[in-house]
Amino acid sequence: MIAVTRAAAVGVSWATLAPELGRKMESLVRLLILAVLIAIVVSLGFALRHLSRGSGEQDSRKMARALTIRISLSLLLFALLIIAWYMGLITPHGLQPIPGAVR
């Protein structure tokens, strides 16, 4: 919002700022997606550690908490992907045909 206000003050139009802001948002979303994926793997690792130790009810609770966090992070990732797709920050590309392949 501050960049838009400053741009209006110096006479720069929104149309010139939009592509630059879009690129920054796209890289920010990609970094956020990567961070959530890493957090999911870390949470899964914590759950595995508590499963392998398995020395009582305390480890069982910690494992359940780690798996609950993983599920929450997975839902967050799904919502983030849907929002980013809806806003046009990411686009699905599908499978690319192989040149010369028989269908």
WOJOTA-V308071 format. One record per backbone hydrogen bond with DSSP energy under -0.5 kcal/mol. CO is the residue of the C=O (numbers start at 1). NH is the residue of the N-H. E is the energy in kcal/mol with one decimal. If there is no record, write none. Layout:
CO;NH;E
CO;NH;E
//
This chain:
1;5;-2.1
2;6;-2.7
3;7;-2.4
4;8;-2.3
5;9;-1.8
6;10;-1.7
7;11;-0.7
7;12;-2.7
13;16;-0.8
13;17;-1.0
14;18;-2.2
15;19;-0.6
17;21;-2.5
18;22;-2.6
19;23;-2.1
20;24;-2.0
21;25;-2.5
22;26;-2.4
23;27;-2.1
24;28;-2.2
25;29;-2.7
26;30;-2.1
27;31;-2.2
28;32;-2.3
29;33;-2.6
30;34;-2.3
31;35;-2.5
32;36;-2.2
33;37;-2.3
34;38;-2.3
35;39;-2.3
36;40;-2.1
37;41;-2.0
38;42;-2.4
39;43;-2.4
40;44;-2.2
41;45;-2.0
42;46;-2.2
43;47;-2.1
44;48;-2.1
45;49;-2.3
46;50;-2.3
47;51;-2.0
48;52;-2.6
49;53;-2.0
50;54;-2.1
56;60;-1.5
57;61;-2.3
58;62;-2.1
59;63;-2.5
60;64;-2.3
61;65;-2.4
62;66;-2.3
63;67;-2.3
64;68;-2.1
65;69;-2.3
66;70;-2.0
67;71;-2.2
68;72;-2.3
69;73;-2.7
70;74;-2.2
71;75;-2.3
72;76;-2.3
73;77;-2.5
74;78;-2.3
75;79;-2.5
76;80;-2.6
77;81;-2.6
78;82;-2.3
79;83;-2.6
80;84;-2.6
81;85;-2.2
82;86;-2.6
83;87;-2.3
84;89;-2.4
84;90;-1.1
85;88;-0.9
98;101;-1.9
//
